[in-house]
Amino acid sequence: MIPLFDLPDWLNRLSVFWAFGQPHLEWPSSARLATMLLLAVPGALRAAMIAKRTPKVA
């Protein structure tokens, strides 16, 4: 969307796709894949712990 709307390049650097590549176009490099896993796995575990502790109401 950045090139389409002719937005500044610094805005592109805020994008996850700029940091980790375009997953639908190419496989991420090993370093990028490891970084994604290091962020995703603890985040998912933390979210599961929070969901387990919060009261469930209908």
Biopython code that builds the backbone (N, CA, C, O; Angstrom):
import numpy as np
from Bio.PDB.StructureBuilder import StructureBuilder

atoms = [
    (1, "MET", "N", (0.812, -1.196, 0.000)),
    (1, "MET", "CA", (0.000, 0.000, 0.000)),
    (1, "MET", "C", (0.858, 1.265, 0.000)),
    (1, "MET", "O", (0.417, 2.321, -0.454)),
    (2, "ILE", "N", (2.085, 1.152, 0.511)),
    (2, "ILE", "CA", (2.958, 2.326, 0.594)),
    (2, "ILE", "C", (3.230, 2.902, -0.802)),
    (2, "ILE", "O", (3.041, 4.101, -1.009)),
    (3, "PRO", "N", (3.670, 2.078, -1.767)),
    (3, "PRO", "CA", (3.911, 2.637, -3.100)),
    (3, "PRO", "C", (2.622, 3.102, -3.781)),
    (3, "PRO", "O", (2.629, 4.075, -4.534)),
    (4, "LEU", "N", (1.530, 2.409, -3.516)),
    (4, "LEU", "CA", (0.261, 2.746, -4.160)),
    (4, "LEU", "C", (-0.189, 4.154, -3.790)),
    (4, "LEU", "O", (-0.640, 4.910, -4.650)),
    (5, "PHE", "N", (-0.067, 4.506, -2.513)),
    (5, "PHE", "CA", (-0.508, 5.820, -2.053)),
    (5, "PHE", "C", (0.621, 6.847, -1.989)),
    (5, "PHE", "O", (0.409, 7.977, -1.549)),
    (6, "ASP", "N", (1.822, 6.459, -2.427)),
    (6, "ASP", "CA", (2.990, 7.329, -2.448)),
    (6, "ASP", "C", (3.264, 7.918, -1.064)),
    (6, "ASP", "O", (3.483, 9.120, -0.910)),
    (7, "LEU", "N", (3.246, 7.031, -0.061)),
    (7, "LEU", "CA", (3.518, 7.431, 1.323)),
    (7, "LEU", "C", (5.028, 7.428, 1.564)),
    (7, "LEU", "O", (5.766, 6.799, 0.806)),
    (8, "PRO", "N", (5.499, 8.115, 2.602)),
    (8, "PRO", "CA", (6.947, 8.156, 2.864)),
    (8, "PRO", "C", (7.508, 6.777, 3.208)),
    (8, "PRO", "O", (6.798, 5.916, 3.727)),
    (9, "ASP", "N", (8.790, 6.586, 2.910)),
    (9, "ASP", "CA", (9.431, 5.291, 3.105)),
    (9, "ASP", "C", (9.538, 4.903, 4.579)),
    (9, "ASP", "O", (9.495, 3.714, 4.896)),
    (10, "TRP", "N", (9.678, 5.875, 5.492)),
    (10, "TRP", "CA", (9.800, 5.554, 6.915)),
    (10, "TRP", "C", (8.549, 4.843, 7.416)),
    (10, "TRP", "O", (8.622, 4.046, 8.352)),
    (11, "LEU", "N", (7.415, 5.123, 6.809)),
    (11, "LEU", "CA", (6.178, 4.462, 7.200)),
    (11, "LEU", "C", (6.215, 2.980, 6.835)),
    (11, "LEU", "O", (5.631, 2.150, 7.532)),
    (12, "ASN", "N", (6.894, 2.657, 5.756)),
    (12, "ASN", "CA", (7.044, 1.272, 5.333)),
    (12, "ASN", "C", (7.833, 0.461, 6.355)),
    (12, "ASN", "O", (7.569, -0.726, 6.543)),
    (13, "ARG", "N", (8.807, 1.100, 7.021)),
    (13, "ARG", "CA", (9.629, 0.395, 7.999)),
    (13, "ARG", "C", (8.862, 0.000, 9.250)),
    (13, "ARG", "O", (9.364, -0.804, 10.035)),
    (14, "LEU", "N", (7.683, 0.526, 9.464)),
    (14, "LEU", "CA", (6.846, 0.139, 10.595)),
    (14, "LEU", "C", (6.078, -1.147, 10.324)),
    (14, "LEU", "O", (5.489, -1.730, 11.235)),
    (15, "SER", "N", (6.086, -1.582, 9.090)),
    (15, "SER", "CA", (5.315, -2.745, 8.679)),
    (15, "SER", "C", (6.016, -4.052, 9.045)),
    (15, "SER", "O", (7.238, -4.161, 8.945)),
    (16, "VAL", "N", (5.232, -5.036, 9.467)),
    (16, "VAL", "CA", (5.750, -6.377, 9.731)),
    (16, "VAL", "C", (6.286, -6.989, 8.440)),
    (16, "VAL", "O", (7.271, -7.727, 8.466)),
    (17, "PHE", "N", (5.653, -6.692, 7.326)),
    (17, "PHE", "CA", (6.085, -7.247, 6.047)),
    (17, "PHE", "C", (7.439, -6.692, 5.632)),
    (17, "PHE", "O", (8.208, -7.401, 4.982)),
    (18, "TRP", "N", (7.758, -5.453, 5.981)),
    (18, "TRP", "CA", (9.076, -4.911, 5.684)),
    (18, "TRP", "C", (10.129, -5.630, 6.513)),
    (18, "TRP", "O", (11.225, -5.907, 6.025)),
    (19, "ALA", "N", (9.801, -5.934, 7.768)),
    (19, "ALA", "CA", (10.767, -6.570, 8.667)),
    (19, "ALA", "C", (10.983, -8.041, 8.341)),
    (19, "ALA", "O", (12.115, -8.521, 8.399)),
    (20, "PHE", "N", (9.927, -8.761, 8.001)),
    (20, "PHE", "CA", (10.029, -10.208, 7.851)),
    (20, "PHE", "C", (9.804, -10.713, 6.436)),
    (20, "PHE", "O", (9.846, -11.925, 6.219)),
    (21, "GLY", "N", (9.571, -9.852, 5.476)),
    (21, "GLY", "CA", (9.393, -10.273, 4.095)),
    (21, "GLY", "C", (7.929, -10.475, 3.743)),
    (21, "GLY", "O", (7.043, -10.328, 4.585)),
    (22, "GLN", "N", (7.701, -10.804, 2.520)),
    (22, "GLN", "CA", (6.342, -11.039, 2.020)),
    (22, "GLN", "C", (6.065, -12.536, 2.020)),
    (22, "GLN", "O", (6.511, -13.237, 1.112)),
    (23, "PRO", "N", (5.339, -13.046, 3.018)),
    (23, "PRO", "CA", (5.180, -14.494, 3.127)),
    (23, "PRO", "C", (4.460, -15.147, 1.946)),
    (23, "PRO", "O", (4.669, -16.331, 1.682)),
    (24, "HIS", "N", (3.634, -14.410, 1.243)),
    (24, "HIS", "CA", (2.938, -15.008, 0.101)),
    (24, "HIS", "C", (3.776, -14.957, -1.171)),
    (24, "HIS", "O", (3.386, -15.530, -2.189)),
    (25, "LEU", "N", (4.923, -14.280, -1.128)),
    (25, "LEU", "CA", (5.790, -14.199, -2.296)),
    (25, "LEU", "C", (7.058, -15.028, -2.168)),
    (25, "LEU", "O", (7.572, -15.537, -3.164)),
    (26, "GLU", "N", (7.570, -15.168, -0.933)),
    (26, "GLU", "CA", (8.834, -15.882, -0.734)),
    (26, "GLU", "C", (8.888, -16.413, 0.691)),
    (26, "GLU", "O", (8.222, -15.886, 1.582)),
    (27, "TRP", "N", (9.674, -17.449, 0.902)),
    (27, "TRP", "CA", (9.874, -17.962, 2.257)),
    (27, "TRP", "C", (10.824, -17.046, 2.986)),
    (27, "TRP", "O", (11.781, -16.553, 2.390)),
    (28, "PRO", "N", (10.585, -16.803, 4.267)),
    (28, "PRO", "CA", (11.510, -15.953, 5.028)),
    (28, "PRO", "C", (12.839, -16.656, 5.246)),
    (28, "PRO", "O", (12.913, -17.884, 5.244)),
    (29, "SER", "N", (13.888, -15.864, 5.434)),
    (29, "SER", "CA", (15.204, -16.445, 5.697)),
    (29, "SER", "C", (15.193, -17.108, 7.076)),
    (29, "SER", "O", (14.261, -16.910, 7.856)),
    (30, "SER", "N", (16.206, -17.877, 7.366)),
    (30, "SER", "CA", (16.284, -18.587, 8.646)),
    (30, "SER", "C", (16.279, -17.618, 9.830)),
    (30, "SER", "O", (15.629, -17.881, 10.843)),
    (31, "ALA", "N", (16.987, -16.519, 9.710)),
    (31, "ALA", "CA", (17.044, -15.539, 10.793)),
    (31, "ALA", "C", (15.682, -14.889, 11.012)),
    (31, "ALA", "O", (15.258, -14.697, 12.151)),
    (32, "ARG", "N", (15.006, -14.554, 9.936)),
    (32, "ARG", "CA", (13.682, -13.952, 10.063)),
    (32, "ARG", "C", (12.678, -14.951, 10.623)),
    (32, "ARG", "O", (11.827, -14.590, 11.436)),
    (33, "LEU", "N", (12.774, -16.185, 10.198)),
    (33, "LEU", "CA", (11.866, -17.213, 10.708)),
    (33, "LEU", "C", (12.108, -17.450, 12.199)),
    (33, "LEU", "O", (11.155, -17.597, 12.965)),
    (34, "ALA", "N", (13.362, -17.487, 12.610)),
    (34, "ALA", "CA", (13.681, -17.656, 14.032)),
    (34, "ALA", "C", (13.170, -16.477, 14.852)),
    (34, "ALA", "O", (12.664, -16.668, 15.958)),
    (35, "THR", "N", (13.293, -15.266, 14.327)),
    (35, "THR", "CA", (12.793, -14.086, 15.026)),
    (35, "THR", "C", (11.281, -14.152, 15.176)),
    (35, "THR", "O", (10.750, -13.854, 16.246)),
    (36, "MET", "N", (10.588, -14.537, 14.123)),
    (36, "MET", "CA", (9.129, -14.662, 14.203)),
    (36, "MET", "C", (8.729, -15.698, 15.248)),
    (36, "MET", "O", (7.787, -15.482, 16.010)),
    (37, "LEU", "N", (9.441, -16.821, 15.286)),
    (37, "LEU", "CA", (9.123, -17.852, 16.276)),
    (37, "LEU", "C", (9.426, -17.383, 17.692)),
    (37, "LEU", "O", (8.677, -17.680, 18.623)),
    (38, "LEU", "N", (10.527, -16.649, 17.856)),
    (38, "LEU", "CA", (10.873, -16.124, 19.184)),
    (38, "LEU", "C", (9.840, -15.117, 19.681)),
    (38, "LEU", "O", (9.674, -14.950, 20.889)),
    (39, "LEU", "N", (9.156, -14.457, 18.778)),
    (39, "LEU", "CA", (8.106, -13.523, 19.168)),
    (39, "LEU", "C", (6.751, -14.213, 19.307)),
    (39, "LEU", "O", (5.984, -13.893, 20.215)),
    (40, "ALA", "N", (6.456, -15.144, 18.427)),
    (40, "ALA", "CA", (5.131, -15.755, 18.388)),
    (40, "ALA", "C", (4.904, -16.780, 19.485)),
    (40, "ALA", "O", (3.838, -16.788, 20.101)),
    (41, "VAL", "N", (5.870, -17.640, 19.746)),
    (41, "VAL", "CA", (5.672, -18.722, 20.718)),
    (41, "VAL", "C", (5.461, -18.177, 22.131)),
    (41, "VAL", "O", (4.472, -18.542, 22.766)),
    (42, "PRO", "N", (6.344, -17.320, 22.652)),
    (42, "PRO", "CA", (6.080, -16.787, 23.997)),
    (42, "PRO", "C", (4.797, -15.950, 24.046)),
    (42, "PRO", "O", (4.084, -15.969, 25.050)),
    (43, "GLY", "N", (4.507, -15.231, 22.988)),
    (43, "GLY", "CA", (3.279, -14.434, 22.942)),
    (43, "GLY", "C", (2.041, -15.303, 23.003)),
    (43, "GLY", "O", (1.084, -14.974, 23.704)),
    (44, "ALA", "N", (2.049, -16.405, 22.279)),
    (44, "ALA", "CA", (0.907, -17.319, 22.296)),
    (44, "ALA", "C", (0.764, -17.997, 23.658)),
    (44, "ALA", "O", (-0.350, -18.177, 24.152)),
    (45, "LEU", "N", (1.887, -18.372, 24.262)),
    (45, "LEU", "CA", (1.831, -18.984, 25.597)),
    (45, "LEU", "C", (1.316, -17.988, 26.627)),
    (45, "LEU", "O", (0.512, -18.344, 27.489)),
    (46, "ARG", "N", (1.767, -16.765, 26.544)),
    (46, "ARG", "CA", (1.301, -15.726, 27.477)),
    (46, "ARG", "C", (-0.190, -15.463, 27.290)),
    (46, "ARG", "O", (-0.913, -15.306, 28.274)),
    (47, "ALA", "N", (-0.654, -15.413, 26.059)),
    (47, "ALA", "CA", (-2.072, -15.205, 25.797)),
    (47, "ALA", "C", (-2.905, -16.355, 26.354)),
    (47, "ALA", "O", (-3.989, -16.130, 26.892)),
    (48, "ALA", "N", (-2.409, -17.584, 26.230)),
    (48, "ALA", "CA", (-3.130, -18.741, 26.773)),
    (48, "ALA", "C", (-3.184, -18.679, 28.297)),
    (48, "ALA", "O", (-4.208, -19.020, 28.889)),
    (49, "MET", "N", (-2.098, -18.248, 28.940)),
    (49, "MET", "CA", (-2.092, -18.123, 30.402)),
    (49, "MET", "C", (-3.088, -17.060, 30.862)),
    (49, "MET", "O", (-3.797, -17.262, 31.848)),
    (50, "ILE", "N", (-3.145, -15.943, 30.163)),
    (50, "ILE", "CA", (-4.080, -14.880, 30.520)),
    (50, "ILE", "C", (-5.516, -15.335, 30.306)),
    (50, "ILE", "O", (-6.386, -15.062, 31.133)),
    (51, "ALA", "N", (-5.767, -16.025, 29.204)),
    (51, "ALA", "CA", (-7.116, -16.517, 28.929)),
    (51, "ALA", "C", (-7.551, -17.537, 29.970)),
    (51, "ALA", "O", (-8.729, -17.598, 30.323)),
    (52, "LYS", "N", (-6.621, -18.332, 30.459)),
    (52, "LYS", "CA", (-6.935, -19.346, 31.462)),
    (52, "LYS", "C", (-7.307, -18.695, 32.798)),
    (52, "LYS", "O", (-8.174, -19.198, 33.513)),
    (53, "ARG", "N", (-6.661, -17.586, 33.133)),
    (53, "ARG", "CA", (-6.877, -16.922, 34.432)),
    (53, "ARG", "C", (-8.104, -16.023, 34.465)),
    (53, "ARG", "O", (-8.675, -15.814, 35.535)),
    (54, "THR", "N", (-8.520, -15.494, 33.342)),
    (54, "THR", "CA", (-9.631, -14.549, 33.341)),
    (54, "THR", "C", (-10.948, -15.281, 33.585)),
    (54, "THR", "O", (-11.134, -16.401, 33.108)),
    (55, "PRO", "N", (-11.860, -14.656, 34.323)),
    (55, "PRO", "CA", (-13.145, -15.287, 34.601)),
    (55, "PRO", "C", (-13.980, -15.412, 33.333)),
    (55, "PRO", "O", (-13.996, -14.516, 32.489)),
    (56, "LYS", "N", (-14.649, -16.504, 33.221)),
    (56, "LYS", "CA", (-15.495, -16.768, 32.053)),
    (56, "LYS", "C", (-16.954, -16.439, 32.439)),
    (56, "LYS", "O", (-17.511, -17.028, 33.365)),
    (57, "VAL", "N", (-17.539, -15.510, 31.724)),
    (57, "VAL", "CA", (-18.930, -15.149, 31.973)),
    (57, "VAL", "C", (-19.715, -15.231, 30.676)),
    (57, "VAL", "O", (-19.190, -14.984, 29.590)),
    (58, "ALA", "N", (-20.965, -15.577, 30.814)),
    (58, "ALA", "CA", (-21.811, -15.700, 29.624)),
    (58, "ALA", "C", (-22.725, -14.501, 29.499)),
    (58, "ALA", "O", (-23.514, -14.421, 28.557)),
]
sb = StructureBuilder()
sb.init_structure("model")
sb.init_model(0)
sb.init_chain("A")
sb.init_seg("    ")
for serial, (resi, resn, name, xyz) in enumerate(atoms, 1):
    if name == "N":
        sb.init_residue(resn, " ", resi, " ")
    sb.init_atom(name, np.array(xyz, "f"), 0.0, 1.0, " ", f" {name:<3s}", serial, name[0])
structure = sb.get_structure()
